[in-house]
Amino acid sequence: MRKRLVIRLAFGLALVIFVSKSLVTVLNEYVDSTHPTQETITVASIGTYYQPFRVDYLAGRSTLLKKSVRVPVLPDVAAKATIGTPTPIVVGAGFFRKPWIEPGDKYAENSDRNFRTGYVAIFLILFLGCSIACLKFASVLGKMKALMAYCSAVVLGIVMFYLF
């Protein structure tokens, strides 16, 4: 019985870490009140990484950020792209002052205020649901220890946002 509670607690805390990082990432991009800047990068490489799902990207150098950037794109866009092709991107300052990058066509689709509001609302509801579940699982530790474990998980999610 005790082993099952520990596993549920560990799963709940891991879920809160993941969801809090995701929420901060969504808030950073979709609640950004600054005006994003459009620029064009020249594709230097095409690749794939897993975070936690497969993400295809185009890599190039951003003159605004003065560094190499990876722009996540759909698999068919990555398949059609060739090295040396100019690609429009949008660069924003971010709500939490961490720059975000998005392909120009994707930004044009998602820049609608209704879409942004709904997207943020979905992540807030997901975060609240995971928080309630985690606190319920952690209640076996006692109220103070449960709250400390939960707050530590949220802080760890925010630290991961800034590191990765």
Backbone as a printed PyTorch tensor [residue, N CA C, xyz], in Angstrom:
tensor([[[  0.8410,  -1.1940,   0.0000],
         [  0.0000,   0.0000,   0.0000],
         [  0.8830,   1.2540,   0.0000]],

        [[  1.9090,   1.2550,   0.8330],
         [  2.8050,   2.4090,   0.9450],
         [  3.5490,   2.6510,  -0.3720]],

        [[  3.9660,   1.5420,  -1.0210],
         [  4.6910,   1.6470,  -2.2840],
         [  3.8070,   2.2970,  -3.3490]],

        [[  2.5460,   1.9430,  -3.3850],
         [  1.6040,   2.5080,  -4.3460],
         [  1.4390,   4.0090,  -4.1150]],

        [[  1.3820,   4.4350,  -2.8630],
         [  1.2560,   5.8630,  -2.5590],
         [  2.5010,   6.6410,  -2.9900]],

        [[  3.6690,   6.0510,  -2.7810],
         [  4.9140,   6.7110,  -3.1840],
         [  4.9670,   6.8550,  -4.7020]],

        [[  4.5480,   5.8080,  -5.4210],
         [  4.5410,   5.8750,  -6.8850],
         [  3.5520,   6.9270,  -7.3650]],

        [[  2.3700,   6.9830,  -6.7730],
         [  1.3700,   7.9960,  -7.1570],
         [  1.8740,   9.4040,  -6.8650]],

        [[  2.5400,   9.5680,  -5.7210],
         [  3.0850,  10.8760,  -5.3630],
         [  4.1870,  11.2900,  -6.3360]],

        [[  5.0890,  10.3750,  -6.6600],
         [  6.1700,  10.6790,  -7.5970],
         [  5.6040,  11.0270,  -8.9680]],

        [[  4.6020,  10.2800,  -9.4190],
         [  3.9650,  10.5710, -10.6970],
         [  3.2810,  11.9350, -10.6660]],

        [[  2.5900,  12.2270,  -9.5750],
         [  1.9110,  13.5140,  -9.4470],
         [  2.8830,  14.6800,  -9.4580]],

        [[  4.0020,  14.5410,  -8.7560],
         [  5.0050,  15.6120,  -8.7320],
         [  5.6730,  15.7730, -10.1020]],

        [[  5.9690,  14.6660, -10.7730],
         [  6.5550,  14.7470, -12.1150],
         [  5.5810,  15.4120, -13.0810]],

        [[  4.3160,  15.0910, -12.9430],
         [  3.2930,  15.7010, -13.8000],
         [  3.1980,  17.2020, -13.5440]],

        [[  3.2590,  17.6080, -12.2930],
         [  3.2110,  19.0420, -11.9670],
         [  4.4420,  19.7520, -12.5220]],

        [[  5.6040,  19.1260, -12.4530],
         [  6.8180,  19.7330, -13.0200],
         [  6.6310,  19.9530, -14.5190]],

        [[  6.1890,  18.9120, -15.2260],
         [  5.9970,  19.0090, -16.6730],
         [  4.9310,  20.0420, -17.0420]],

        [[  3.8070,  20.0030, -16.3430],
         [  2.7020,  20.9180, -16.6740],
         [  3.0570,  22.3610, -16.3050]],

        [[  3.7780,  22.5820, -15.2150],
         [  4.1470,  23.9560, -14.8540],
         [  5.1490,  24.5190, -15.8570]],

        [[  6.0920,  23.7050, -16.3440],
         [  7.0150,  24.1580, -17.3830],
         [  6.2470,  24.4820, -18.6590]],

        [[  5.2960,  23.6190, -19.0170],
         [  4.4950,  23.8540, -20.2150],
         [  3.6460,  25.1150, -20.0800]],

        [[  3.0510,  25.3290, -18.9040],
         [  2.2310,  26.5190, -18.6800],
         [  3.0620,  27.7850, -18.7860]],

        [[  4.2360,  27.7910, -18.1770],
         [  5.0890,  28.9850, -18.2370],
         [  5.5370,  29.2410, -19.6810]],

        [[  5.8170,  28.1770, -20.4300],
         [  6.1970,  28.3310, -21.8340],
         [  5.0530,  28.9370, -22.6410]],

        [[  3.8340,  28.4420, -22.4340],
         [  2.6690,  28.9780, -23.1480],
         [  2.4090,  30.4240, -22.7380]],

        [[  2.4880,  30.7190, -21.4430],
         [  2.2890,  32.0970, -20.9960],
         [  3.3480,  33.0250, -21.5840]],

        [[  4.5780,  32.5600, -21.6640],
         [  5.6690,  33.3710, -22.2020],
         [  5.3770,  33.8030, -23.6340]],

        [[  4.8470,  32.8850, -24.4400],
         [  4.6110,  33.2100, -25.8440],
         [  3.2570,  33.8580, -26.0850]],

        [[  2.1990,  33.3310, -25.5030],
         [  0.8590,  33.7790, -25.8620],
         [  0.3240,  34.9400, -25.0350]],

        [[  0.9870,  35.3150, -23.9570],
         [  0.5650,  36.4800, -23.1800],
         [  1.5630,  37.6170, -23.3840]],

        [[  2.4850,  37.4290, -24.3010],
         [  3.5020,  38.4300, -24.6200],
         [  2.8180,  39.6830, -25.1710]],

        [[  2.9910,  40.8210, -24.5000],
         [  2.3280,  42.0580, -24.9250],
         [  3.1980,  42.8970, -25.8600]],

        [[  4.4420,  42.4930, -26.0700],
         [  5.3010,  43.2390, -26.9880],
         [  4.9230,  42.8940, -28.4240]],

        [[  5.3810,  43.6950, -29.3410],
         [  5.1200,  43.4280, -30.7520],
         [  6.2670,  42.5910, -31.3090]],

        [[  5.9760,  41.3560, -31.7410],
         [  7.0300,  40.5040, -32.2680],
         [  7.6100,  41.0770, -33.5660]],

        [[  8.8450,  40.7220, -33.8340],
         [  9.5440,  41.2070, -35.0140],
         [  9.6730,  40.0770, -36.0200]],

        [[  9.4310,  40.4050, -37.2780],
         [  9.5860,  39.4110, -38.3280],
         [ 10.9550,  39.5430, -38.9550]],

        [[ 11.5480,  38.4110, -39.2630],
         [ 12.8280,  38.3930, -39.9660],
         [ 12.8930,  37.1320, -40.8060]],

        [[ 13.8810,  37.0420, -41.6400],
         [ 14.0740,  35.8730, -42.4820],
         [ 15.4230,  35.2610, -42.1670]],

        [[ 15.4090,  33.9530, -41.9190],
         [ 16.6770,  33.2510, -41.6940],
         [ 16.9710,  32.3880, -42.9230]],

        [[ 18.2270,  32.1320, -43.1480],
         [ 18.6370,  31.2120, -44.1950],
         [ 18.8640,  29.8520, -43.5500]],

        [[ 18.1910,  28.8310, -44.0750],
         [ 18.2660,  27.4990, -43.4850],
         [ 19.6900,  26.9660, -43.6060]],

        [[ 20.3030,  26.6570, -42.4620],
         [ 21.6570,  26.1140, -42.4310],
         [ 21.6400,  24.6010, -42.2340]],

        [[ 20.6030,  24.0950, -41.5520],
         [ 20.4720,  22.6470, -41.3620],
         [ 19.0240,  22.2980, -41.0740]],

        [[ 18.7150,  21.0310, -41.2780],
         [ 17.3750,  20.5000, -41.0410],
         [ 17.5530,  19.2850, -40.1390]],

        [[ 16.7290,  19.1670, -39.1060],
         [ 16.9080,  18.0460, -38.1970],
         [ 15.6510,  17.6950, -37.4270]],

        [[ 15.8260,  16.7820, -36.4870],
         [ 14.7340,  16.3000, -35.6470],
         [ 15.2410,  16.1410, -34.2230]],

        [[ 14.4090,  16.5040, -33.2510],
         [ 14.6970,  16.2010, -31.8570],
         [ 13.4060,  15.7510, -31.2000]],

        [[ 13.5120,  15.1750, -30.0200],
         [ 12.3520,  14.6330, -29.3240],
         [ 12.1740,  15.3470, -28.0050]],

        [[ 10.9710,  15.9610, -27.8110],
         [ 10.7430,  16.7560, -26.6000],
         [  9.2840,  16.7300, -26.2060]],

        [[  8.6720,  15.8480, -25.6070],
         [  8.8990,  14.4110, -25.5650],
         [  8.4560,  13.7430, -26.8610]],

        [[  7.8620,  14.5000, -27.7820],
         [  7.4340,  13.9570, -29.0610],
         [  8.3810,  14.4310, -30.1580]],

        [[  8.2600,  13.8500, -31.3220],
         [  9.1170,  14.2090, -32.4540],
         [  8.8280,  15.6370, -32.9050]],

        [[  9.8980,  16.4170, -33.0480],
         [  9.7960,  17.7930, -33.5280],
         [ 10.8310,  17.9790, -34.6380]],

        [[ 10.3650,  18.3200, -35.8300],
         [ 11.2750,  18.6480, -36.9250],
         [ 11.5950,  20.1300, -36.8370]],

        [[ 12.8130,  20.4940, -37.2070],
         [ 13.2030,  21.8960, -37.1030],
         [ 14.0770,  22.3110, -38.2800]],

        [[ 14.0840,  23.6050, -38.5110],
         [ 15.0060,  24.2410, -39.4420],
         [ 15.9280,  25.1020, -38.5970]],

        [[ 17.2040,  25.0400, -38.8450],
         [ 18.1670,  25.8140, -38.0680],
         [ 18.7930,  26.8820, -38.9610]],

        [[ 19.0420,  28.0320, -38.3680],
         [ 19.6750,  29.1380, -39.0690],
         [ 20.1300,  30.1720, -38.0570]],

        [[ 20.6570,  31.2730, -38.5430],
         [ 21.1630,  32.3170, -37.6470],
         [ 20.1950,  33.4940, -37.6370]],

        [[ 19.7860,  33.8970, -36.4300],
         [ 18.9070,  35.0460, -36.2510],
         [ 19.7500,  36.2980, -36.0400]],

        [[ 19.4920,  37.3220, -36.8320],
         [ 20.2270,  38.5760, -36.6520],
         [ 19.7050,  39.3440, -35.4460]],

        [[ 18.4270,  39.1540, -35.1040],
         [ 17.8600,  39.8400, -33.9350],
         [ 18.4230,  39.2830, -32.6250]],

        [[ 18.4770,  37.9550, -32.5230],
         [ 18.9720,  37.3230, -31.2930],
         [ 20.4860,  37.1540, -31.3070]],

        [[ 21.0910,  37.3410, -32.4750],
         [ 22.5480,  37.2130, -32.6480],
         [ 23.0550,  35.8370, -32.2340]],

        [[ 22.2930,  34.7950, -32.6180],
         [ 22.7050,  33.4260, -32.3330],
         [ 21.9760,  32.4780, -33.2720]],

        [[ 22.4440,  31.2420, -33.3030],
         [ 21.7800,  30.2130, -34.0960],
         [ 20.4780,  29.8180, -33.4090]],

        [[ 19.4580,  29.5840, -34.2120],
         [ 18.1510,  29.2310, -33.6630],
         [ 17.6160,  27.9960, -34.3630]],

        [[ 16.7650,  27.2670, -33.6500],
         [ 16.0240,  26.1400, -34.2140],
         [ 14.5570,  26.5370, -34.2490]],

        [[ 13.9650,  26.4710, -35.4230],
         [ 12.5610,  26.8350, -35.5920],
         [ 11.7640,  25.5530, -35.7980]],

        [[ 10.8680,  25.1970, -34.8640],
         [ 10.0740,  23.9790, -35.0400],
         [  9.0790,  24.1410, -36.1880]],

        [[  9.0260,  23.1420, -37.0530],
         [  8.1220,  23.1680, -38.2020],
         [  7.4390,  21.8090, -38.3380]],

        [[  6.4190,  21.7690, -39.1720],
         [  5.7390,  20.5090, -39.4520],
         [  6.6480,  19.6160, -40.2910]],

        [[  6.4750,  18.2960, -40.2000],
         [  7.3390,  17.3830, -40.9500],
         [  7.3350,  17.6360, -42.4630]],

        [[  6.1660,  17.9710, -43.0220],
         [  6.1300,  18.2050, -44.4700],
         [  6.8770,  19.4840, -44.8590]],

        [[  6.8850,  20.4840, -43.9850],
         [  7.6470,  21.7130, -44.2500],
         [  9.1380,  21.4040, -44.2030]],

        [[  9.5510,  20.5990, -43.2310],
         [ 10.9660,  20.2280, -43.1310],
         [ 11.3900,  19.3920, -44.3360]],

        [[ 10.4940,  18.5360, -44.8390],
         [ 10.8280,  17.7030, -45.9880],
         [ 11.0020,  18.5350, -47.2580]],

        [[ 10.2340,  19.6140, -47.3830],
         [ 10.3080,  20.4690, -48.5760],
         [ 11.4610,  21.4670, -48.5140]],

        [[ 11.9250,  21.7740, -47.3230],
         [ 12.9650,  22.7980, -47.1680],
         [ 14.3170,  22.2690, -47.6490]],

        [[ 15.1160,  23.1830, -48.1580],
         [ 16.4770,  22.8340, -48.5630],
         [ 17.4380,  23.8230, -47.9100]],

        [[ 18.6790,  23.4040, -47.7870],
         [ 19.6980,  24.2610, -47.1750],
         [ 19.9140,  25.4670, -48.0820]],

        [[ 19.9340,  26.6490, -47.4680],
         [ 20.1020,  27.8880, -48.2090],
         [ 18.7960,  28.5930, -48.5360]],

        [[ 17.6720,  27.9610, -48.2190],
         [ 16.3680,  28.5490, -48.4800],
         [ 16.0410,  29.6060, -47.4180]],

        [[ 15.5990,  30.7990, -47.8290],
         [ 15.1700,  31.7760, -46.8180],
         [ 13.8140,  31.3760, -46.2280]],

        [[ 13.6970,  31.4800, -44.9110],
         [ 12.4720,  31.1060, -44.2140],
         [ 12.0480,  32.2440, -43.2910]],

        [[ 10.7970,  32.7190, -43.4080],
         [ 10.3370,  33.7950, -42.5140],
         [ 10.0660,  33.2570, -41.1080]],

        [[ 10.5140,  33.9920, -40.1070],
         [ 10.2480,  33.6470, -38.7070],
         [  9.7680,  34.8920, -37.9780]],

        [[  9.2050,  34.6620, -36.8130],
         [  8.7630,  35.7460, -35.9370],
         [  9.4700,  35.5440, -34.6010]],

        [[ 10.0650,  36.6170, -34.0780],
         [ 10.7880,  36.5650, -32.8090],
         [ 10.1120,  37.5250, -31.8350]],

        [[  9.7550,  37.0230, -30.6590],
         [  9.1300,  37.8460, -29.6350],
         [  9.9790,  37.9050, -28.3810]],

        [[  9.7560,  38.9360, -27.5780],
         [ 10.5340,  39.1180, -26.3460],
         [ 10.0920,  38.1520, -25.2480]],

        [[  8.8300,  37.8060, -25.2070],
         [  8.3310,  36.8820, -24.1990],
         [  7.8270,  37.5880, -22.9560]],

        [[  6.7510,  37.0500, -22.3790],
         [  6.1510,  37.5960, -21.1700],
         [  7.1200,  37.5310, -19.9950]],

        [[  7.9030,  36.4520, -19.9320],
         [  8.8950,  36.2770, -18.8710],
         [ 10.2930,  36.6300, -19.3450]],

        [[ 10.3690,  37.4120, -20.3990],
         [ 11.6210,  37.9250, -20.9780],
         [ 12.5380,  36.8240, -21.5050]],

        [[ 11.9600,  35.6860, -21.8920],
         [ 12.7200,  34.6550, -22.5890],
         [ 12.2370,  34.6790, -24.0390]],

        [[ 13.1160,  34.9680, -24.9890],
         [ 12.6800,  35.0860, -26.3910],
         [ 12.0470,  33.7940, -26.9060]],

        [[ 11.0610,  33.9590, -27.7640],
         [ 10.4300,  32.8150, -28.4150],
         [ 10.5040,  33.0140, -29.9230]],

        [[ 10.5270,  31.8940, -30.6280],
         [ 10.6570,  31.9040, -32.0870],
         [  9.5710,  31.0100, -32.6660]],

        [[  8.9580,  31.4790, -33.7420],
         [  7.8970,  30.7210, -34.3870],
         [  7.9830,  30.9590, -35.8900]],

        [[  7.6420,  29.9580, -36.7090],
         [  7.6150,  30.1900, -38.1560],
         [  6.5890,  31.2690, -38.5000]],

        [[  6.8700,  32.0450, -39.5240],
         [  5.9920,  33.1530, -39.8990],
         [  4.5800,  32.7220, -40.2300]],

        [[  4.4150,  31.5990, -40.9550],
         [  3.0710,  31.1520, -41.3270],
         [  2.2830,  30.6500, -40.1210]],

        [[  2.9530,  29.9820, -39.1930],
         [  2.2760,  29.4980, -37.9840],
         [  1.8450,  30.6750, -37.1030]],

        [[  2.6930,  31.6990, -37.0280],
         [  2.3330,  32.8710, -36.2280],
         [  1.1180,  33.5690, -36.8220]],

        [[  1.0620,  33.6450, -38.1490],
         [ -0.0900,  34.2910, -38.8010],
         [ -1.3870,  33.5550, -38.4690]],

        [[ -1.3310,  32.2180, -38.3860],
         [ -2.5180,  31.4330, -38.0360],
         [ -2.9100,  31.6020, -36.5740]],

        [[ -1.9180,  31.6610, -35.6840],
         [ -2.1740,  31.6310, -34.2390],
         [ -2.1640,  33.0030, -33.5770]],

        [[ -2.1030,  34.0750, -34.3330],
         [ -2.0210,  35.3960, -33.7110],
         [ -3.3870,  35.9530, -33.3150]],

        [[ -4.4550,  35.2340, -33.6340],
         [ -5.7990,  35.6600, -33.2760],
         [ -5.9700,  35.6310, -31.7590]],

        [[ -6.5530,  36.6910, -31.2010],
         [ -6.7200,  36.7960, -29.7480],
         [ -7.5890,  35.6590, -29.1910]],

        [[ -8.6180,  35.2550, -29.9180],
         [ -9.4860,  34.1710, -29.4370],
         [ -8.7170,  32.8580, -29.3340]],

        [[ -7.8700,  32.5790, -30.3150],
         [ -7.0650,  31.3590, -30.2640],
         [ -6.1310,  31.4030, -29.0650]],

        [[ -5.4520,  32.5170, -28.8710],
         [ -4.5010,  32.6430, -27.7720],
         [ -5.1860,  32.4810, -26.4180]],

        [[ -6.3380,  33.1000, -26.2560],
         [ -7.0750,  33.0100, -24.9930],
         [ -7.4870,  31.5720, -24.7110]],

        [[ -8.0130,  30.8940, -25.7060],
         [ -8.4210,  29.5090, -25.5350],
         [ -7.2490,  28.5910, -25.2240]],

        [[ -6.1340,  28.8190, -25.9030],
         [ -4.9420,  27.9890, -25.7010],
         [ -4.4030,  28.1550, -24.2830]],

        [[ -4.3230,  29.3800, -23.8040],
         [ -3.8580,  29.6320, -22.4430],
         [ -4.8460,  29.0470, -21.4320]],

        [[ -6.1400,  29.1750, -21.6960],
         [ -7.1610,  28.6370, -20.7880],
         [ -7.0410,  27.1170, -20.6640]],

        [[ -6.7820,  26.4310, -21.7700],
         [ -6.6130,  24.9720, -21.7290],
         [ -5.4460,  24.6050, -20.8230]],

        [[ -4.3280,  25.3070, -20.9540],
         [ -3.1690,  24.9920, -20.1160],
         [ -3.4040,  25.3600, -18.6550]],

        [[ -4.1470,  26.4260, -18.3860],
         [ -4.4660,  26.7750, -17.0010],
         [ -5.3470,  25.7070, -16.3560]],

        [[ -6.3400,  25.2340, -17.0890],
         [ -7.2240,  24.1910, -16.5630],
         [ -6.4410,  22.9060, -16.3360]],

        [[ -5.5610,  22.5650, -17.2740],
         [ -4.7140,  21.3800, -17.1160],
         [ -3.8140,  21.5180, -15.8940]],

        [[ -3.2390,  22.6920, -15.7090],
         [ -2.3800,  22.9360, -14.5490],
         [ -3.1650,  22.8260, -13.2450]],

        [[ -4.3530,  23.4130, -13.1960],
         [ -5.1750,  23.3330, -11.9770],
         [ -5.5770,  21.8900, -11.6680]],

        [[ -5.9730,  21.1480, -12.6980],
         [ -6.3500,  19.7510, -12.4910],
         [ -5.1890,  18.9180, -11.9680]],

        [[ -4.0180,  19.1020, -12.5630],
         [ -2.8280,  18.3690, -12.0980],
         [ -2.4360,  18.7950, -10.6900]],

        [[ -2.6060,  20.0700, -10.3840],
         [ -2.2680,  20.5600,  -9.0490],
         [ -3.1720,  19.9360,  -7.9930]],

        [[ -4.4500,  19.8860,  -8.2870],
         [ -5.4000,  19.2940,  -7.3370],
         [ -5.0890,  17.8130,  -7.1460]],

        [[ -4.8160,  17.1050,  -8.2480],
         [ -4.4950,  15.6780,  -8.1440],
         [ -3.2060,  15.4640,  -7.3540]],

        [[ -2.1990,  16.2820,  -7.6150],
         [ -0.9250,  16.1460,  -6.9090],
         [ -1.0980,  16.4150,  -5.4140]],

        [[ -1.8250,  17.4560,  -5.0720],
         [ -2.0360,  17.7640,  -3.6510],
         [ -2.8450,  16.6720,  -2.9620]],

        [[ -3.7670,  16.0510,  -3.7130],
         [ -4.5310,  14.9400,  -3.1400],
         [ -3.6070,  13.7520,  -2.8760]],

        [[ -2.7240,  13.4430,  -3.8480],
         [ -1.7780,  12.3390,  -3.6610],
         [ -0.8080,  12.6330,  -2.5230]],

        [[ -0.3980,  13.8990,  -2.4170],
         [  0.6080,  14.2780,  -1.4230],
         [  0.0170,  14.4710,  -0.0380]],

        [[ -1.2920,  14.4050,   0.0980],
         [ -1.9170,  14.6450,   1.4000],
         [ -1.5170,  13.5930,   2.4350]],

        [[ -1.0220,  12.4510,   1.9920],
         [ -0.5800,  11.4240,   2.9440],
         [  0.6680,  11.8820,   3.7050]],

        [[  1.3880,  12.8740,   3.1780],
         [  2.5800,  13.3880,   3.8380],
         [  2.2620,  14.3640,   4.9640]],

        [[  1.0720,  14.8690,   4.9850],
         [  0.7140,  15.9420,   5.9110],
         [  0.5890,  17.2310,   5.0980]],

        [[ -0.1550,  18.1700,   5.6100],
         [ -0.4530,  19.3680,   4.8240],
         [  0.7810,  20.2040,   4.4870]],

        [[  1.6500,  20.4250,   5.4490],
         [  2.8300,  21.2760,   5.1960],
         [  3.8010,  20.6050,   4.2390]],

        [[  4.0790,  19.3320,   4.4490],
         [  5.0110,  18.6250,   3.5680],
         [  4.4350,  18.4940,   2.1510]],

        [[  3.1300,  18.2960,   2.0630],
         [  2.4910,  18.2080,   0.7510],
         [  2.6090,  19.5340,   0.0150]],

        [[  2.3660,  20.6210,   0.7180],
         [  2.4720,  21.9410,   0.1010],
         [  3.9110,  22.2510,  -0.2890]],

        [[  4.8560,  21.8600,   0.5420],
         [  6.2750,  22.0810,   0.2210],
         [  6.6880,  21.2660,  -1.0050]],

        [[  6.2370,  20.0220,  -1.0940],
         [  6.5640,  19.1780,  -2.2450],
         [  5.9550,  19.7630,  -3.5190]],

        [[  4.7110,  20.2140,  -3.4230],
         [  4.0360,  20.8090,  -4.5830],
         [  4.7500,  22.0890,  -5.0300]],

        [[  5.0470,  22.9760,  -4.1100],
         [  5.7330,  24.2320,  -4.4550],
         [  7.1180,  23.9590,  -5.0390]],

        [[  7.8080,  22.9720,  -4.5090],
         [  9.1140,  22.6010,  -5.0490],
         [  8.9890,  22.1100,  -6.4840]],

        [[  7.9430,  21.3520,  -6.7770],
         [  7.7260,  20.8540,  -8.1390],
         [  7.4410,  22.0060,  -9.0990]],

        [[  6.6480,  22.9750,  -8.6650],
         [  6.3530,  24.1400,  -9.5150],
         [  7.6220,  24.9520,  -9.7610]],

        [[  8.4020,  25.1780,  -8.7300],
         [  9.6520,  25.9340,  -8.8800],
         [ 10.6080,  25.1950,  -9.8060]],

        [[ 10.6870,  23.8780,  -9.6710],
         [ 11.5490,  23.0940, -10.5540],
         [ 11.0900,  23.2010, -12.0070]],

        [[  9.7830,  23.2210, -12.2440],
         [  9.2590,  23.4110, -13.5980],
         [  9.6440,  24.7620, -14.1680]],

        [[  9.6050,  25.8010, -13.3530],
         [  9.9800,  27.1450, -13.8100],
         [ 11.4780,  27.2220, -14.0850]],

        [[ 12.2780,  26.5950, -13.2390],
         [ 13.7340,  26.5630, -13.4670],
         [ 14.0320,  25.8300, -14.7780]],

        [[ 13.3390,  24.7370, -15.0320],
         [ 13.5430,  24.0110, -16.2770],
         [ 13.1630,  24.8620, -17.4920]],

        [[ 12.1530,  25.7160, -17.3450],
         [ 11.7580,  26.6230, -18.4270],
         [ 12.9120,  27.5390, -18.8020]],

        [[ 13.5810,  28.0920, -17.8120],
         [ 14.6750,  29.0150, -18.0930],
         [ 15.9470,  28.2950, -18.5670]],

        [[ 16.1600,  27.0600, -18.1140],
         [ 17.3530,  26.3290, -18.5190],
         [ 17.2280,  25.7080, -19.9120]],

        [[ 16.0380,  25.2440, -20.2540],
         [ 15.8690,  24.5400, -21.5330],
         [ 14.9740,  25.3520, -22.4080]]])
